Amino acid sequence: RVSRLHSLFLGIVSIMSQQTSGAASKGLAVPPPETKIHTVVPVSGSSAPVRVRYNLWDLQHQYDAAKGPDFAGAIPLEKVVRAWAYITDPAKVDPKDPRSFFTIGGYHGEPFRGPGETDKNYWGGYCAHGNVLFPLWHRAYLLNLEKALQSAPGCEDVMQPFWDETSTDSANLGIPPVLTSQTFTFKTTNETITNPLVSYQIPVALVDQTNTPNVPVYSTPPKHNTVRFPLSTLVGTPQDQKNTEIHNAQYPDHDANVQMLNQNIRNWLTTTMYRNASVHDAFISCLDAPNYTVFSNTTSAAEAKKTDPKVTSLESPHNSMHLAVGSYSYGGQTIGPVIGANGDMGENNTAGLDPIFYFHHCFIDYVFWKWQLAHNNTTHLDVPDASYPGTTPSYPATAPPLDPNKSVQGPAEGQGWEDQLGVNSPLYPFIKDDNTYITGADIIDIPNLTGGRAYTYGPGSLDGIVSPDRVFAP
């Protein structure tokens, strides 16, 4: 079986040039607003200080170079790890608490809710893929995570760093060691802990009911640990459990596995081994996308490629990095150098439960902001054509059943089949203080968000790419 988001990551999406007709479908009930931890209060015009999301490689190098007696250079990275340790520890934050990593990670995919819990024609998570909400929904998601991190004692000013995937460090080394080392030492206190960024133990069983009853491919037992390439996470059926046990037994050494993972990352970033262009070049190419619609997602970009083959969406290299970290090998198809490798980042059901997901997506938001700067779209984004592919949840379908070869995702929780998506669409489940849902329009102008949420990005590898001679007319 190829899952819905495996289809997205692998690019197995055939987009029709015109939307199909169909009877109007009944929209899903809007889910009730959840707890105030989701509050962003993002309105432009703030004069509040703008916080900075720093490059994780810079924090890593600063930590590595930090020396006593005070180890001051280690503090920024230590604070990040301390905040993550807090929200991922069920003894400190109950998994049912909206600040917990389990709750936050579950917004993206499993545990499913609504019609998508049992019906594969719907998406049981909240995330947006293959449509114009992709960059905006994940921006709101990161703001929500950041607020939870800031609830950790002593971490009130912590900001989520970005893994700079187009940097020389990534091309040469792969993943920053803080995301792969099994332990982390706080130099300032000489305390060593199990690293909360290398894996996450899912506290409860996840039940995949979107396939036939005998094929719960993405079910997991309680206390299942997320894994990355070259390992496999598939344990949903007795046969998958057996296959995964045999497969993972071939890779018992964590450090050797990290070396394989880093080599895989380097291959995806710098070669055309798996794609027509390297991921590094695809990220740079997406900055030239002529408008937000085709920049934002693969469905719209596929339509634009019919007249301009050079168009690249932000979502395309994003997908490749998911496969680089997680890999994919199922149903007779393998994308990557190891048959049987199925890490959590390669599957949308559980990708949001691997901590590396958020460092990756913080980079995606960094690229999004760089595109906004280059195209003079820092205060507005336009989706002018409501009939264009990628402006509905399940283009080209307007009613069930979903064709997985044409649509990458059914309606997410809260959405109806014919909903028109744009910058004013609600970004479920995130709410403001007035109990209304955050929209994309609320979070376009990131240095001017209010409520203490304003932010910008520290130095990154694309800063020189988005130079004055590359800035487009609005």
N, C-alpha and C positions, 0 to 999 in steps of 0.2 A: 504494500500500500504506500502510495505517496501522499503525505498529508497536505493540508491546504497551504501551510506556510513553507513546507519543503518545496511545494510547487513554486511558491514565490521566490525562495532563495535560489532555486535552480534555474529560474527563468522559464519554466514550462508554462507560459501564459500566452494564449492566442487571443488577441484583442480584435473584436469586430470593429469595422469602421463606423458603423452606425448603431445606435442603441436599439435593441429589440423591443417590439411592442408587447404589451401584456396587460391583463386586468390589474387594476389598482389593488395593492395588497394593504392589509390593515397594519398600520404602524404599531411597533412595540410600545408597551407602556413605559413611560419614562421612569427610571428607577428613582426612589426617594433620595434626597440629598443625604450624604453620609456625614460623619463627624467633622468637626471644624479643623481637624489636622490638615484637611485638603485646602484650606483657605489660602489663597494667594493674594487677593485684593490687588489685582494688577491694573492700575489706571495710569495713563501717561500724565506727565506733568510734575513728577516728584522732584523735590530738591534734596531728598535723603541721600546719604552716602551710597556710592555704588560699590558693591563688593566684587571681588575678582575670583573667577574660577581659573586656577592655575594649571599649567601643563604638568602632568604627572611625572614625565621624565625629569623636569626641572626639580620637582620635589624629591624625586629619587636620588638624583645626583647631589642635591644639597644634604640629604640625609646621609648618604654614603660618605661625604666629605666632612661631616660634623665631628668635631673633636672636643674633648673636655677642656676645662672642668664643667662647663654648663651645657655643652652639646646643643647650643641654641639653634643651629641649622637643622637639627633633626625634628624640631617641634612641629613645623607645619605638617609633615607627613605623619608624625605620631598622632596628631590630633585627628587626621582623617581616619586612621586605623582605629583609634579609640572610639570614634563615633560609630563606625561600622560594627565594631565588636559589641557595642551597646545594643543597637537595633536588631542584631542577629542572634543575641543571647536570650533564649526563652526564660531564663531565670531573672533577667532584668526587665524585659519587655514581653509581656504575654503575647503569644502568636495571634490572639484575637484583637489585640490593641492596634488601632490604626497607625501607630508609629512603628509597628513591628515590620521587619523585612518580609516576613511571610505574607502579611496582609498586602504590603506594597508590591512585592513581587507577583502576587496573585492577580493584581489588576490587569497585568499584561495578558495572561493566559489562564492556565489552570491555577486553582480550582475553578472550573467553569460555573456560570450562573445563567439564569434565564433560559430561553429556548435553545440556546447553543450548548446547554449542559448535556442534552441528549440528541439534538438534531443537527447533523453535519451541514445542513443548509444555512445555519447561522453560526456566528462566531461567539463562543461563550466567554471570551475575554472582552476587555474594553479597548484594546489597542487598535490603531488604524494602520492598515497596510494596503498598498495598491490604490490609494486615493489621495486627494489633496489635503487630507488632515494628517498625513503621516508626520511631517516635521513639527506641526503645531501640537498634536496630541503628545508626542514624546517630549516636547519642551515643557508642557504642563506637568507631565509625569516626573521629570527631573526636579522641577520646583517642589513637587510634593515630597520626593525623596529627600531633598535638601532640608526641608523643614523638619522632617523626622530626624535626620542626622544632627540637626542643631538642638534637638531636645536632649541629647546626651549631656550629662553633667560636665561642665568645663569646655564644651564644644559649641557654645552658642554662636560663635562667629565662623564655624567651619563651612567651607564651600566644597562642592563636589568637583574634583579635578577631572581633566580630560586626558585620555590616552591619545597622544598626538600620533595618529597612525600614518601620516605622511612625512614624519620626521626622519632624519638620517638615523637617529637612534633606533627607530622601529625597523627601518630597512636593514640595519646591520645586526640588531640584537633581538628583534621580535617584540616581546611583551615586557614591560617593566617588571623587575624581579619582585616588587611588592605584591604583584598580582599572582605570583606563582610559587613563592617560597612557602613552605609548610608552617614555618613559625615566623614571628615578628618580635624583634627586641626593641623595647623602648630604651633608647640610650640614656635618656635623662633620668630614668629610675632603675636601670639595669634589670628590668622585668621582661621576661619572654613569655609570649602567649601563643596559642594556636592561631594561625593567621586567618582572620574572618573573610579575607578576600580571595582565598584560593578555592574555596568550595563552600556550599551551604547545605546543611542537613535539614531537609524538608520535614517538619515535625509530625505531619499527619499523612495518611494515605491519600493519594490522588487517584481518582477514578475516571478513566476515559470511557464515556458512554456514547461517543459519537460514531462508533463503528458497530458492526454486528456484535451481539452479546459475547460471542466467543473470541473476538479479536480486540481486546482492550489494549491496544498497542502502547499507549502512553500512560497507563496506570502505573503507580509506584507504591510500594509499601511504606508504612511509617518509618521515619528516620532514614530515608534514602538520601544519599549524598550526591550532589550534582558533580558531573565530571566533564572533562574536555578531551579533545583529540590527544592521543590516539585511542582513548577508552570508549566504552559504550555505556549508555544509560538505560537501554531498553530492557525492561523486566516485566512487561505487561502480560505476557502469556508464558506458560510453562516452557515452550520452545524458545522464546526470547530469553527467558531466564537462563536456560541451559547454554544458549549461544553466547550470551554476554559473559557468563562465568568462564567459559572456555576462552573467549576472546581476551578478557581482561587479565586472565592468568598469564598471558603472554607478555604482559607489560607491568611487572611487579615493582619496578624501580621508579619512584616519583621523579628523581632528578633526570633520569634518562628520558622519561616521558616529556618533561619540560623542554629538554633539548629538541625532541622531535616536534613538539608543538611550536617552538620558536622557529625551527627551520620551515615548518609549514606556513607560518605567518610570513616569513621572509619571501617564500616562493609566491604566495598570493600577492603580496605587495609589489614585488619587483619584477615578476616574470609574467608571461602570457601562457603559463602552463595550463590554467583552468578557464581563462576568459580571453576574449579577443584583445583586450587591453589589460595592462597591469592595474591592480586596485589603486595604486598610487596615482597613475595617470587618469584613471576614471574619476577620482575625487577632484583632480584639477580640471578635468573636462566639464564636470557638472557645474562649475562656476560660470561657464559660458551659456548655460541654459537661458533662453531669451525671456522667459516669463515664469512666474511662480508656479503656474499649473504644471508645466512640463518639468520644471526643476523638482517638484515635490514628490513625484511618484512614478513608478515604472509603467503603470497603465497609461497615463497621459503621455509619457515619453515614447511609448511604443507607437502611439498614434502619430506623434510629431515626427518620428523617424521615417515615416512613409514619404515625407517631403524633404527632411533634413536628417540624413543618416548620422550626423555627428552629435545629435542631441543626446545628452546623458543626464539621467536624473540622479539626485542625491541618494535615492533609495537603492539604486543599483549597486554601487560599491559598498553601501551599508550591508546589503544582502551577502555580498562576497565575504565580508569580514565575519559575519555570523558563521558561514561555512568554514572559513579558515580556522576559527577557534573551535567549532563543534564538529565539523565534517559531516558527511552523510553517506550512509551505506545501508540500503534496505531495498527489498523487492527486486533484487538483481541489478540495481544501479548503485554505483559508487562514485562519489565526487571527492577525490583526494587520494593520497598514496596508500591508504590502509583499508583493506576490505574489512568491514565489520565495525569501523569507528563511527559512533553515533553519540557525540557529546550533546549536552543540553542546549548549548548555544545554536545548534543546527536545527532546532525544532521550536516553533513558536509556542507550543503548549507550555514548555518549561524554561525557555530562554531567560525570562525575567527573574528566575530564581537563582541564576548564577551572578554573583556580584560583578563580574567583569562586564556584564551587559551595560551597566550604568556608566562605566568609564568609557566604553565604546560609544554609547549614545550621547555622552557629554561632548565627545568629538564631533558626532553628527550635528549636534546643535551649534558647535563652534563653526563648522562648515556652513551651516544654514545662516548664521549671522554674517559670515564673510560674504556669502552670496547677497544678502540684504544690503550690505555696505557697497558692494560692487555695482549693484543695480539701483541704488538710491531708493530702496524699499524698506527703510528702517522704521517708518511710521505707518506704512500701509502695505497691504498685499491684496492683489486683485485676482479673482477667479471669474472673469467676465462671461464665459460661455458655459451655461448650466447644462448644455447637452454634450459637452466634450467628455470623452472617456476619462474616468477617474474622478468624476464629480458626483457619483452615486456609490453607495456601499458595495454593490455587487455587479458593476457594469460587465457585460451588457444585460444581465438578467434583471427583470423587474418584479419577479415573483419566483417562488421555489418551483422546481429544484435548481440548486446551484450547479453549474457546470464547472468542475475544478480545472478543466483545460482552458477556460476562458476567464473565469473570475478567480482572483487569488483569495478572497475572503468574503464570507457572507456578512450580513449586517451584524455589527457588534452590538453588545448589550446596550439597549436604549435607542437603537436605530431601527427605522423601517426600510423596507426594500426600495422604495422610491424616494427616500429622503434626498434632497439636493444638498450637497456638501460644499461648504465654503468657509470663509474666515469668520462668519458669524454663527457657525454651527456650534452647538454645545460640545464640550470636551468631557464626556462622562468618564469618571464619576466625580470630577473635581469641582468644588463649589467655592463661592465667595461668601463674605460675611452675611449678605442678604439672602442666603440660601438659593441663589440662582447659580446656574452652571457657568463656569469659566468658558469663554469662547476664544477662538484663535485671535480675534481682534483685540482681546484684552492683553495679550502677551507678545505682541509684535515688537514693540519698542523696548527692548530689554534693559537699557540703562535708565529708563524712566518708569519702571514698575514701582508701585507704592507698597506700603505695608512692610517695608524692610526687605522686599524681594528684588530690588534693582540689582543687576549684575552686569558684568562684562567679562571679557576673556583676557588672560595674561598672554604673553608671547607664545606664538605657535608657528608651525612651519609654513602655513599658508599666508602669513602676514605679508611677506614680500611678493607673493603671487597676486594678491589683491592690491595692486599699486595704482596710483592716480591714472596711469595710461591705460588701465584695464577697466576703469569705471565706466559703466554704461549710462546712457540717458535714462531718465525715469520713464 
